[in-house]
Amino acid sequence: MSPHQARQGTEARAKARAGLYRQGAVSLLLGLALLALNLAYYRGRWWFWWPLLGLAILWGIRAVHVFNHRRWETLEQRQLKEDQDREERTRQIVDD
């Protein structure tokens, strides 16, 4: 891996982390807005938890993807190498 590729990977991970935090902040603000609506109009029924549960699950999945980058990179690199090897074998067969 060249230094340029390593730097691009680092920048991509930093952007992904910033996006995760931004999504968390937006979800928190949305949760507060839903809580305010719930308190203003539906005091007896606490329904605002359900949309928050969905947002939390999505945020958790994204967090696993963002912070488990090494595993995904390894998988991507392995698949890329397999594809390159397959193309090389195909070229050799065609050239023969």
Secondary structure, 3 states (H helix, E strand, C coil): CCHHHHHHHHHHHHHHHHHHHHHHHHHHHHHHHHHHHHHHHCCCCCCCHHHHHHHHHHHHHHHHHHHCHHHHHHHHHHHHHHHHHHHHHHHHHHHC
